[in-house]
Amino acid sequence: MKKLLNFILLVLSSITVYSQVDYRKVYEYGEYQENWAKVKSITGTYGFVDKSGKQIVPAIYKKIEKFTRDNGNLALVKSIAGEYGMIDKSGKEVIPAKYSKIGKFNEFGKGLALVKSITDEYGLIDKNGKEVVPANYSKIGKFNEIERGLALVKSVVGTYGFVDKKGNEIVEPIYTLKQIESKHYKIVTK
């Protein structure tokens, strides 16, 4: 009976020890967000805790950048699988970590960022993570007035068309670049 009781106590104490979050490193508070500290888990992943030690962002990311995106409202995160997403200042993942690349907002259109899927296709997302233009294209141009506020897109099979800022294909991508140019669309390339 005494051995059984000792065994139960050993199991319970082991559960208690292993159920507590243990961090390899706790970084300086306020560096990323007021009253938050970045933490590095014993497995080498990162998250955030507040001053009371409460977990704000689970330590599941391979990398967390500072809140510099969208005027300091979003931070880029990288999953252990190597995919990117973004968290907001409340710690919520607003853009799922499922992209191989996320560009800067407003570069391709107001409030939009270029994303690259893990299958190397491009799309555009808004600040809430909604794919405004689905990541189905091998290339996407910028929205500008030269193309009547549309963006040139190249399909995965190499044909061209245009999308609007809502993701609608205004000119279906079934044309060669020569055909697009002959229709009097001015193509701006870098």
ZITA-V930382 format. One record per helix or strand of 3 or more residues. SS is the DSSP state (H for helix, E for strand). FROM is the first residue (numbers start at 0). TO is the last residue. If there is no record, write none. Layout:
ss-><SS;SS>
from-><FROM;FROM>
to-><TO;TO>
//
This chain:
ss-><H;E;E;E;E;E;E;E;E;E;E;H;E;E;E;H>
from-><1;22;35;45;54;73;83;92;112;121;130;144;149;159;168;176>
to-><18;25;40;49;68;78;87;101;116;124;139;146;154;162;174;181>
//
